[in-house]
Amino acid sequence: MTRNPIIPENTNKRKFIIWQQLNLTIIDLSVWIIFIGLGAILGFFLWKLGGVWKPIAILSASLCLIAGFLLNTKSQFHNKKFYAVIFDWFIFLFVNKKYKLKSKNSTLNLIPYKYIEGEYILLKNKLYMSLIKVQGNSFFDYEQIKQNNILEKIWEIYNSLKMGGSIIKLDELKSRNQSLFFLEEKRHEWEVKRKNGEINDKQYFSRVRLIEKDIEKYSNFEANSVLEWIEKSIYIVFYAESIDQLKQMENKIINEYRRADLNAHKIDISKKVNVLNKIVDIDILDDNENNIFKYKDTLDEYFAYDSLENKASYLKIDNNLKISIGSVDHYPGEPDCGWLGQIFNVDSPVIINFNKVSDKVFQETLSKARRTAIATANATSKKEILTQRKRQQEIEKLEEFADTIGYGHDELYKFNIYIINKGINNKELNRSIKETKKILKQQKLTLFANPYKQIEAFSGMLPKPHDPLMEINGREVPLYSLVWGMPYINNSLNDFQGWFIGNSIVGDELFFNPHIRNEERRNANMFFVATTGAGKSTTMQRMLKNEILNGNRVYVIDPENEYSRFADYFGEDKIFLGDGIYKINPLQIMPTLSDLQNEEEKEKIEYNKKFWNIDKEKIISKEFNLNEALILNHQSIIEILFKNFFNDISEEDTRYLKNKFWFFYNYWLNNASNKNILEWKNNEFPILQDFYNWLIKNKENNSLYNKLLELLEDGFVISQNDLKKGSYSMFYNGYTSIDISNRYLTIFDMSSLKDGSDKRLLSMQMFLVIKLLERQVKVNHGKESNVAQRIIVDEAHLLMDKDFPIALDFIFRMVKMIRKRNGGITIITQNAEDFLSNEEIEKKTKAIINNSQYAFIMKSTAKNIDKIESLYSDNDGFTYQEKSHLIDAPNGEGLLITSRTKRFLLKIDVQPDDFKIISGDETDLVKWTLNYLTTRLFNIISGLKFIDIDQENCVDVNREKEEKTLIIKLKDNHKINESLLKNNIEINNVRIINNSLEINFKELHKEIAIKFYDKVRKKIDLIRGEKENDI
């Protein structure tokens, strides 16, 4: 079906035009006739008087003609003829100018909203109203076919609003208070953990230093050109006769928007009220729900102002705010796609009202407009070629308009656009209007000020089915012209408790929290692909920093030694897996919940409540034996171990290995004092040497037995005959010696393995770490389910073995398991082709991607991008624009996918200062810590306010004592109490005697006394020096 986006001239005005060349309407002609007649009559009577009256008669007749001409001249400001301006002014003289809340002309009469019912608003005309929020997308990055599909879905949404609707655009301030509160809350959380002994001093101050840096940056955001803290919010308003109808419409509209790849969602009633309130004053903060619900039954009282004064071109509200409500005028005949989105670039609130026009009214109006245009074209001289051609184009547009509606290709709608400028004085108001006009002019649009019609405009801008200025300022168009405006072009991301990660390429800010959960984002898993030098390491380190500061449990598998400095700086664990000191026993059973679950079985068993923090788990059958199930499940780990290091293992060898492992483990269990495997400690599990020794004792005479012994001796154990150590015995022949419990950050450094020649050792170590983490994630969730977890697997392609892809199964298992444990896994690779090496690996990789909510794709070659796209074939792949950008993108830019409807081409905020801090040495952190604590103590004592600086030794340090006591002389009227200072986590002891404050510091920070002394003495010397200069 063909739909053409056109905006004809205002047909409502054109139907009165009788002379196109002069733009002369019937009313214009009437004014001319009146003044010509008046001049003729006046001149005739004065002329009849004779004598000196004859010149006066000529002058009077001439003045009437001049007046008629002037009155038919158009006022550029008022956008209408002067006679119409005078008429409006005359009417304005008699309308109410002042409204007060408690008066006959009450401001309550201006508010169309009656009361709140549930999550909806009842209007005074007894219709119900609702709002939903629609988040934009990167529409112009999509292919043409997808763009057309999106527009068709939006057309269906608009056309379903039988009572009309409104679109509201607000530039809402991202609450820096919320962001600052979030950071300060994080700082406080770390302080509490330190007080409780959960973390040490270094762990605390390393985090607080970076949090303080962000607080400083966010506090000074006005001076920061990177952060603008503005979010373009778009809401759609619709109406129904009942709440049930409104609910159905709400769900349908949300689903339709999502089908159009636009994330629409419900907002609660308090947010709906706040949105309506911000139309007039965008800078006010959101009101809380309790205050709003005080006016639940008298909602008009909530919105009504104490006073409102109606001026010619603006409204004065409560004597402290001036708003001017203008309307958009003079639209382009053939608008560009996204023309409404361009209007939304203005800084002021924008309201678009639209409703359907009846066919009968349209036919009458259009017929008159078309006849007028044809008549004018016929009257145009053939010599005026350009004018004639222009008139012909106008006729063609009107005929196209008529055909579009007449043949049922589109529906006829009428819309009116309001833009609300405000200021606390005339200068500020005029500056706002000037900026709006400047932006509109770039789009060949003009702003009509609605002079003498501000009250009507005020009524029109408050969303409701009837707009009093629709007939005057509204424009009749095919609905597709409104859809073609595509206002939902917005690529900002503002996650709750999100950290700033960068800007989209169109400048929108991105605050990202990968652990947020909603209808669109179901898990925290991420797939990350980038080639060498594209900025992968910097980007991941940026995200890692955010995870750490957020207090999440983070585990990093690091084959490149790119993250070890994080462990050094934050005082956390760094585990080297390349020297055999840290071991993971491959025979140690590390059960996970999946080992014990079977959804079809109802019977349950008791086990280890303290360890698992659960009472019961489902079992496999009525004859279920937990230990047997654990041993059976662990056979796959032994299979992976042997197949990873030895290529010549047949299926018969594998079956024999599993059989012997089964009998050996049962032998070990029978001889154990504790029969519950779940309760065994690390040194209670058997090791490979025990397995080997048991095989020696239970000798068999067959080739399978001999081969198994040879493999153990060659690879993992100390040979009985020649005491020769197996090639990998230093890594696997021993008890697990890694404890990662109660750690916030653990780095598994495998750089020495990656640089070595044996890639099998690296892949096995990575695999065993994943197995270890699989258990730890479950344990963490049982102990603290509210704490998020993150596993980062860098260089994941090293686990991809086309001849032995079973390791990929365990990654997929982790991807599915961790999302149920308030966690996420980040899989990072440089080589997408390793995930496509054969059909089985590609299938499993796609399964992992389909269970990963997020994707981060950075700069790559065209060949590599095509391979990456094939992995995302089930998720619509990439658009042409996305692919082009990823191929040509500068370092540090990439594509972030957060859902099927939200994609961001972005530039990462690198924050080099942060990484400089993290890479700094120990003394750098100590210096910062002392300065930070000194300043903090200075603020607690309120600087010099309570110090008696008139005393020569008002601040001193007792340097004889090891703890270095700080002594401060206080004023008589000081307000310092010991309890305030005792709450300071750095103070060991404090007392006040005769206005003398003595503070002893903890051992680690005893230098604070000297730092504080130097700080105060310098300030006192400065003050005294200024006094001497004054004298």
N, C-alpha and C positions, 0 to 999 in steps of 0.2 A: 504494500500500500504506500503510495507516494504522499508525503506530507512536506509542505514547503514552509520554512520559517520566514514569514513576512510580517511587518508591522505597518499597516496602511495609515494614512492620515486619519485624524480623528473624524470618523464618519458622523458622529453626533453633531459636530460643528459644520461639516461639509454640506449637510443636507439643507442648511439655510443659505448657502452661497448662491448668488444669482449672477455674479460677474467675477469669473476666476482671476482675470488679469489684475483686477483691482482688489481681489479678495473681499468683494463686497457682498454682505449678507442682506437679508430682508430687513434686519434691525438697523444695519448701517444706513440703508436706503431710507428707512423711516426717519432716522435722525436728520439725514440730509433734507428730506421733504419738510420736516418740522421747521428747521432753521431757514430754509429757503422761503417757505411760506411765511414764517415769522418776519423775515427781512422784507419780504414783498409787502405784507400787510402794514408793517410799521413804516416803511418807506413811503407807501402810498398815502397814508393818512398825514404824515408829516409834510409830504410834498404838497398836499392839498391845502395846507395852512399857508403856503407861499412865503415869500420874503426870506428872512434868515433861516427859516425852517427847511428850505430846500437842501442846503449843504448838509444840514443835520440828518435829513432823510437819506441822502446818499451815504453818509457815514454810517448810519444805523444799519442800512441794508447790507453795506460792506462788512460791518462787524458781525452780523448774523451769518453771512457766508463764511467769513474767516472762522467763526466759532464752530460752524458745522464742519469745516475742514479739520480744525484742530481736534475736535471731539472724535472724529473718525480716524485720527492718527493713533498708531499703536504705541502704548507705553512699554518700553523694553523691560522695565523692572516688574511691572504688573502683568506683562504678557497678555494684555488685552487693550481694546480701544479705550480712549480717555473717558468717553461717555459711560462705559461700563464701570470704570474705576470710580467715577463720581457717583454712580448709582450705588456701588458697593459701599462707598464712604458714607453716603446718605443713610443707608440701611444700618450701617455700623453705629451711627450716632444714636440709634434708638435701642440697640441691643444691650444686654447686661455687660458691664465692663468689669465688675468686681464680684467675686464669689468668695464666700466665707463658709467654713464648716458649719457653724451654728448661726445660720441666717436663712432668710427666705430664699435667697439665691445660694443655696448650699452647694458646696463642691461634691456632695454625695450624688447630686443629680447628673454629674458628668461621668460617673463610674457605672459601667454596664454590668458589673459582677455582683451577684446577690449573696450567695453563701457557698460553703464547701460541703460536698456530700461524698464521703469516702475519699477517693483519689481524684475527684473531678470537681469542676466548678459549674455552678448553676448560674446562668445569665438571668437578667431581669425580664427578658422576653421568654423565659421558661425553657430555653434550650440548654443542653449540657455541652461543655467544652472540655477538650483535652489537648495536651501538647506532648510531642515526642521529640527527642533530640536526634538529629541526623548528622553523622560524621562524614566529612567529605573523603574523597579518594583522589588519586593522581589520574584523573579521567583522561587527560591528553597524552598520557603515556601508553594507553591501551590501543590495540589495533582498531581499525575502523569498524569492523563487524561487531566487536565487543562494545564499542561506543554506541553504535546503533541499538544494540540490545538493551543497554542501560537506559537510553533515552526512551525506548518503547515502554520499559517498566515504569519509568517516572510518569509517562503519559497516562498509563493505566491508573496510577495512584491519584493523580490530580483529577482525572475524569470520574473517579469513584466518590469524590467529595461533592455530593449532590447539593449541599447547602453552602458550598463555597469553602474557602479556607484562607489561611494566611501563612506566610513564611517570615520568620523573624531572624534577623542577623544581629548578633551582639558581639562586640569585641570585649570579651570578659577578661579582666585581669586575672592571670594565674596568681593565686594567693601566695605571695612570697611569705606571708605569715605562716601558711600551712607548711611550706617548704622549710622555713626556718624552724618551725616547731618540730618538724620531723627530724631535722638534724640535731636540734637540742635534745630531743627525746632520745636519739641514738647515743648522744654523748652521756646522757644521764644513765642509760641502760648499761653502758660500759663502766661507768663509775660505780653503779650498784654491784656489778659482777666483781669489780676489784675489791670493794669493801667486804664482799662475801667470800673472798679468797678464791674465786673461780679463775681469775687471771692475775698475772703478776704486773709489776710496774711497767716493764717494757711493753708488754702487750697492750696495756691501757694507753700509755702516752703515745705510742706509735699510731694508734687509731685516732685518738683525740686530736693529734696534730693535724691530720688530714681533714677531719670533720671541722675543726676550727677554721681551716683555710677555706672550706666551702661556705661556712657561715659568713665569713668576712666577704666572700665574693657575692653571695646572695644578698647580703645586707646592703652592699654598694651597687646594686644592679643598675641603678640609673646611670652610673658612670661606666657601665660595662656595655660595650657595643654588641657583644655576642648574645646576651640575653635580653629580650624585649618583654618577656613575661605577659604576652597578650595571646589569647586564644580566640580564634574566630569560631563562635558557636552558632549553629543554625538549628532552628526549631520549626516544626510545622504544626499548625493549629487547625483543628477540625471540630465539627459540631454534629450533634444528634439529638433526637427527641427524648431518648431515654438512656440510662446508664448502660443497660444491656447492649443496646445498639452501639454505643460508644466503645464498649469493651471489644465487641466484634470488629469494629472498624480499626481500633488500635492494633489488635493482633494481626489483622490482615495487612495493614499499612506497613508495620514493622517487617513482616515476612516479605512483602513486595520490595521494600527498600533493600533488604538483604539479598534478595534475588538479583537486584541491580548492583550488587557488590558495594553497597553503601551500608555502613553499620548504624542502624537505627535502634534505639532502645528507649524504654519507658523511663520517665523521671517521676519522682514522688511528688506529692501535692505541694510540699513546701518549696521544692525547686520550681514547680510551675508558677507559684505565686511570686517567687523571687524573679523569675524571668520577666513576667509582666511588669513588675515593679521597676526593673532596670531599663525598660523602654524609655522612660523619662530621664532617669539618671543612671547611666551605666557604671558610674564610679562607686555607687553605694555597695556595701558588703552584703552578702547573703544573710538574711534574717534567719534566726533559729526557729525550729518547728514549734516550740512551746509558745513563742510570742505570736506566731501566725495563727495558731489554733485558739488564741484568745478571741480572735475575730471570726471564728468558724461560721457563726450564724449571721454575722454582719460584715461580710467581706468588703462591701463598699466603704465602710468606715476605715478599714485597714489601708485602702488605696487613696482615700480622699485626703486632700491637702487642707491645711488650716486656712490658707488663703490662695486665691488665684486671680491675677489681674490680666484682663484681656487687652492687649495693645494691638496696634495696627499690624505689625509684622512679627510679633513674638508674644509669648506668655510669660508673666512674672509669677513665679511659684514661691510661696512662703517667704517672700521678700528677699530671698538669697540666691535664686536661680532663675536664669532666663533661658527659655527654649524657643527655637524657631522651627516650625514643622513645615518643611517644603515638600513639593512633589516633583518627580522627574517629568520632564516635558521634552518634546522634539526628539523622538526616537529615530534611529536609522531605519530606512525602509526595508533593507535586507541585513539584519543584524548578524554579527559573527557568532559562532558557537561559543557559549560561555559568557555572553554579554551580561547576564545577571551577576555572574561571578565577578566581573569587572566592576560592576556597581558596588558589590560587597567589599571592594577594596577601600571604600571610604571608612574613616575612623569612627563615624557616627552610627547609631542604630538605624537599621533599615527594616521597613515593614512592607511586605507585598500582599495586598488583598486581591483576591480573584474570585469570580463566580461565573456561573454559566449564564449565557444570554439566550432567551427564547428565540426560536427560528422566525416567528412572526415579526417580532420587533426588529430583528436583524434584516429581514427582507425589505421591510419598509424603509429602514434607515439607509441600507446599501443601495436600494433602487434610486432614491432621491440623490444620493451622493454620486452615483454613476451617471445619472441623467445630467447633473450639473457639470460633471467633468467633460462629458461628450459635447454638451452645448458650448462650453468654454473653448474646447479644442477646435470646434467648427468655426467659432468666431475669431480665432487667432489668424492673423495674416500669414499667408504662405511665405512671405518674405522673412518672417521671424522663424527661421528654420529650427534654431535651438529651443526656442520657447515651445514651438509646435511639437518637437520631439519629446520634450519634457511632459507636455500634456498627454501625449500618446502613451508614454510609459506609465503615467498615473492611471490611465484607463486600463492598461494591461494588468497592472497590479490589482486594481479593484475587481477585474474579471477573474483573475487568478484566485483572488480571495473568495469570490462568490463560488467559483467552481470547487474549490477545496472544501467549502462547507456544504455546498449544494449537492455534490456527488457523494457525500458521506465519508470523505477521506479524513475529515477532522471534525472537531467540535468547536463551536464558537464560545469564547470566553472574554470576559472583560477584566482588566487588572488596573490597579493603581498603586504607585510606589511612593511611600513616604520616607523622608530622611530627616532625622531629628538632630539638629545642632544645638549645642548648649554652651553657656558661659555664665560666670558669676557677675560679669559686667558687659557693657556693650562692646568694648574692645575685644574681649575674649570671644564673645558670641560672633562678631563679624569675622574674626580670624578663622573660626571654625567653619563658617559659611564659605569663606573664600577658599579654604583648602578643599572643601567638598566640591565646589564648582570647578576647581582646577582639575580634580580627578575625573569628574564627569565630562569635562570638555575634551579630555584625551579620548573618550569613547564616543564623541560627537553627540553628547547628551547635554541637556540644560536643566537647571534647577529653578522651579517656579516657587516663589516665596509664600504663596497663598495669603496675600495681603487682605486684611479685613475678614479672613476666613480661618483664623487660627483656632477658634473654639471648635469649628466644624472639623478642622484637621486633627485636633486633639481627640475628638470623638472617633475619627476614622483610624487613627494610629493604634487605638486600643482594640485588639482583635475581637471581632464579633461579626455576625453574618451581614450586617448592613453598614456600608460605608457612605456617609452623607455626601462626600465629594466624588464618589465614583462616577456620577452622571456628568460632572463638570470636567474632572481631570482624567477619568478612566479612558483606557484605550481598548477597543474591540480588536481581537486578534484570533487566529486559529490557535487552539490550545498548544499545538506543537511549537509555536513561536515562544511561548512561555517555557516549555520544556527545553527548547534549544538554548535557553539562557543558562542552563546547567549551573546553578549557584553552588552546588556541593563540591567545590574544588578546594580541598583543604587537606593538608598532609601533616598535621601536627599530631603529637602523641603526648598525652599527659596522664601517665599512669599514677595511681595512688601510691605514695611512698616510692615514686620513681626517681632515679638519679639522672641528671642531665648527661646525655651521651653525645649530643651533637645537633646539627641542623639538617633538615631536608634541603635538597638542592634549590628549592624555591624559598628557603629562609625560615620555614616553620621549625619551632623548637621541639625536641624529642626528649621526653622524660620517660625512661624505660625501666620497668620492673618485670623481669621475666617470670616472677613467681605469682603474678596476679592471676586470679581465676575468675572467669565470667562465662557467659553463654558462648562467646566467640573464642575464648582462649581456655582450653581444657587441660593443658599440662605445661610443664616448664622445660621440656626437652628442646635442644637446639642442634641444628646441623650447620656447620661452619666450613665454607670452602673458600680458599684463596691461594693464589700462586705466590711464590717467593718474591718478597719485595713490595707486595701490595698493601702492606700495613696490617697483616694478620696479627702479628705478635703484639703490636701496640694496641690494637683494638681489643684483643682478648685480655690484655693486662689491664686495660681501662675497665672492662666489665668485671674482672677478677677483683679489682680494688673495691668496686661497688658491693660485690657479694661479701667481701670481708668486713667492710664498714657496717654493713647491714646486720652483722651478727650471725650470718648463715654458717653452717658447717660445710667447709669446702675441701675437696680432695682433687689434686692435680696430678695426672700422669704426664710426666715431663721428659720426653726423650731428647730434647734439645738444650736442656739446662737454661731455659728462658725465664723460669719463674722462681729460681732458688733465692734471688734477692728479696722476694716477697717474704719468704720464710725467715730470712736474716733480719729484715726490718721489723716485721711484726712479732718477732720472738716466738716463732712457731716451729713445727717439726719439718726437718728436711731429711728424707730417708734415701740413702744411696743404695740402689739395688744392683750395682755393678761390681761389688767387691766381696759378696758372700757374707758380710757381717750381719746384715739384715736378711732374714730368711722367712719364706712362707712355706710351711710344710705341706707338700702336695697330698699327703695322706691324712691331713687334719680335716675332718668333716666340719664344714662351715654351713650349717643348715640355714636355709631361708624359708620364708613362709610357704613358698611354692612347693617345697619338698613335702609339705604335710597336708596340702589342700587337695580335696577332690569334691567338686561341687555336687556330685550326685549322691554322696554318702552323708547320712544324717547323724550317725553316731559320732560322739566326740570323746576326747581323752584329756586328762589333766597332765600338764607338764610345765615345769620351770616357770612359774608365774613371775618370779623376780627378774629373770633374764629377758623374757619376752614381753612382760607387762600385759599378758593376756591370761585368761583362765582356761580356755579350752580351744582345741583346734579340730577341724574335721579330719577323719582318718579314712583309710583306703577301703577297709572291709571290716567285718565283725571279727575276723581272725587277725586283725591288723597288729603288727609288731613294729613299734616305732623305730627301734634300732635297725631292724632288717630293712626298713624303708630307706633309712639314711644311708646305709651301706650300699644298697642297690643304686641309689641315686648318685653316689659318689664314684661309682665305677666309670662314669663318663669322664671324670677329671683325670683318672689314671690313663684312660684311653687317649685323651688329648696329650698328656705328658709324653707318652711313648711315641705316638704318631708325629708329634711336633719335631722330635729329635731324630727319629729313625724312619727312613723312607721305605724300607723293605719289610714292613709289617703287613702281613696278609690278614684277611678276615678271620682265618683259622687261628692265627696268632692272637688276634684281639679277643676272640672268644675264650681262648685258654688263659690269657692274662686276667680277664674279668672273673673267670671261674676261680683261679688261684687267689685273687684278691678277696673274693667273697669268703673262702674258707679261712684265709689268714685273718681277716678282720673279725670273724666270729670266734676264732681261737683267741685272739687278743681280748675280745670282749668277755669271753668266759673266764679269763684269768684276771680281769680287772676287779678291783675291790668295789668300785662304783659301777653299777650296771646301766646307768643312764648317760648315754653319750653326750647329751646336751649339757651335762654338768661337768664334763671333763675340762681340766685346765690344759694349757698348751703342752706341758711336759708329760701329760698322761696319754697323749695320742701316740700311735706307733710312727716310726719314721721309715724311710726306704731301707735303711740298714737292717731294721727289724724284719721287714718283709723278706729281704735277701737271706738273712740268717734262718728264718723259718723254712724257706725253700730248701736250704742246705740240709736242714734236719729232716725234711720230708722229701727225700730224693726220689726221683722217678727216672726211669730209663726210656726216654723218648726224645725225639728231636725238638719238640715244642718246649719241653722243660729246659733242655740245654740252651736253646736260643734265648729264652727268657733270662736265664742266668747271665749269659753273655751280654745281653743288652743292659742289664743292671750293672754289671761290672764295668762295661765300657762307658756307661753314662752317669751312674748316680751313687755307687757305693764303693766301699773299700773291699777289694777282692780278698777272699779267704786264703788263696794260695800265695800270691806274691805281694799282698798288702798294697797293691796299686790302687790309687784313687781314680774313680770315674771322672770323665771330663767335666761333668756338671755337679759333682758331689758337693763342692763347696757352696753351691747355691741351694740344693734341694735335700741334702742328706742331713737333716737337723730339724729341731723344733722351731716353730714359728716364734720369731723374736721381735715382732712388730706390735706395738700397742698404740693404736690411734684413737682410743676412746678419750673423750673429754678434750679433744683438740678442735680448735676452730679452723685451722688451716694445716693441711698436710701435703707436702710436695714429695712425690715419688720421683727422684732424679734418676733417669736411665740414660743419661748422655754418654757415659762410657760404653754402654752396651750398643748404642746406635752407631757410635764411631768404630766399633769392632767389626770383625769380619763375619761373625756368627749371628745372623739375623734371627735364627731360631730361638736363641736365648732371649733376645729382646722381646719377641712376640709372646714367649711363654711367661716371662716376668710380667708383662702387661696383662696377660690373661689372668694370672693368679692374683694380681692386685685388684682386678675387676671383681673376681670372686670374693676376695677379702672385703671389698667395699660393699658388695651385695649384702653381706651379713651386717656390716656396720650401719648401713642405711636403715635396716630394720630395727637394730638396737636403738639407734638415735631416735627414731620415730616413736618407739615404745616409751622412751624416757621423756621426750620433750616434743610432742607432736606439733607444737606451734612454731618450731624452729625449722626454717627452710634448709634444704641441703642441695649442694651442687657438686657434681663430678665432672671434671674436665679431662677429656681424653685427647691429648694432642697427638698429631701424626697418626691418626687412627688407621690410616691406610696400611700401616705396618702389620696390622692384624689380619689383613686380607690375603689369605693364601688360597689360590684357586684350586690347589690340590687337596687342601684340608680346611674347608670353610666353616668348621664347627664352632670356631671362636666367635664368628659372627652371630651364631645362635645365642650365645651368652650375652652379647651386647644388646641384641633385640630383647632378650629376657630382662636385662637391666632397664632398658628404655621403658618397658611396660610396667615393671615393678616399682621403679622409683617415683613415677607420677602419682602412685597411690600413697606415697610416703612423704608428701609435701616436699618433693625434691625434683631435680631435673638433671639430665646428663647433657653435656655439650660435647659433640663429636666433631673434631677438627681434622681437616685433611688438606693437603696441597694437591693430591693426585686423584682427581675424580675418576680417572680411567681404571684405577685399582678396584673401584666399586662396580666396574662394568666388565671385569675380566672374563666372566662367563655368565650364562643365563641364570644359574642358581644364585650366585653372589648378587647379581643385579636385582633379582626378585627379593632377596632378603634385605638388600639395601633400601629398596623402595618401601618395604614393610617398616623399616626403621624410620624413614622419612615421613611416612604417613602417620606415624605415632610421635612425631616431633612437631610441636606447635610452631617453633620458630626456625627460620633459616636466615643465615647471614652469608651473602655471596659478595665477594670483593673482586677487584680487578683480575681479569684473566684473559687468556688468548681466545680468539674466535673458536678454535677447535675445542678448547676445554669448556667454553661456555655451552657449546652444543651438547657435549657429553653431560654436563651438569643439568642442562635442560631436560635431557632424556630421563634423568632420575626424577624430575618433577613433572613428568608427563601426566601423572594422575592428578596434579594440582594446577592445571592450566598452563604449565610451562612459564616462559617469560614473554613479555611483549617485545616488539621490535625496538622500541625506545629503551627498554630495560637492557636488552642485549647490547645495543649500541653503546649505552653509557658504561656498562661493565667492561666492555672491550677498550674503550678510550678513557676510562676514568683515571684521574690522578690518584696517586697513592693516598690511602686514608678514606677513600670514598667507596661506597658499596650499596647493596640492596638488602634491606631488612624486611623480612616478611613476618608479620605478627598474626595474621589470620588470612582467610581466603579473600577478605574484602579490604585488608589494610596492608599496603606495601609502601616502603619509603626508600627512595634513592637519597642517600644521606652522606654527609661529611662528618667524620668522627671528631669530637672535641678531644684532642690528644692530651691536653693538660700536661705539657712537658715539665712544669714545675713540680707536679706530683711525683713523676718518675725520678726526677732529680733528687727529691726528698727520699724516696724509697731506696734509691741507689746510694745514698749518702752513707758515711761511716757512722760508727757508734757515737763518737764524740759530738757529731752534729745533732743527733737526737737528744743527747744529754743537755747540750746548751739550750736547745729550744725548750726542753722540759723545765729547766730552771727558770728561764725567762717567763714562761707561761704561768708557772706556779707563783712566781714573785708578783706578777701583775694581778693574778687572781687574789692573792692575799692583800695586795694594795687596795683592790676594789672592796674586799670584805671589810677592811678597816676604814673604808670610804676615803681613801687617799690621805690627804693632809687635814681633812675636816676635823678629826678627833685627836690629832697629834698636837701637843703643846710645843709648837715650833719656836716659841720665844725662849725656851730653855736651850742652853748651849748643847747639852748632850741629850736632846730629846729622843734620839735613836742611837742605840749602841749595841755592840755584840760582845758577849763574854767569851773571849777566844780561849780562855784557859780550859774550859770544859770541852770534852771530846764532842759533845752534841751541839756545841756552839749555840748558846742561848741568845735569842733576840730580845732586847729590852727597849720598850717604847714608853715614853712619858706621855700620858693622856691629859686632856683638858678636864677641868672639874665637871663640866656638863656633858661628858661623853656618853654615848648610848651603846657602848660595846658591852656585851655579856660573854661570859666564858663559854656558854653552850653554843653560841654562834660559831665561835672559833673551833670548838672541839669537834664540830661536825665537818670541819675541813679535813679531808682524808690524809693530808700530808703532816698534820700536827701530832706529835707524840704526847706532849703535855703542855698545858696552858694554865696560867693563874694571873689574877689581878690583885695587887697589893698596893694600897695607897695611891691609886691612879697610875701605878706602874705595871705595864703589861709585859709578862715574861712568857716567851714561847720556846719550847724545845721541839726540834724537828726529828722526824724519823731518820734513821741512819743514812738511807739512800739520798736524802735531800737536805742534809744539814747545811749545804752551801747556800740554801735559800736565805739564811740569816744574813750572810754577807751581801748577797745580791740585793736583798730588800734594803739593807743599810745604805748601799751605794745609790740605789734608786731614790730613796727619800732625801739623802744628803744633797744630791745633785739638784733636786727640785727646791729644797730649802735654800741652798746657795744661790739659785737663780732668783728666787723671790727676794732674798736679802739684797742681792746685787741690784735688782730693779728699784728697791726702796732707796738705796744709796744714790742711784742716778736721779731719782725724783728729788731728793734733798738737794 
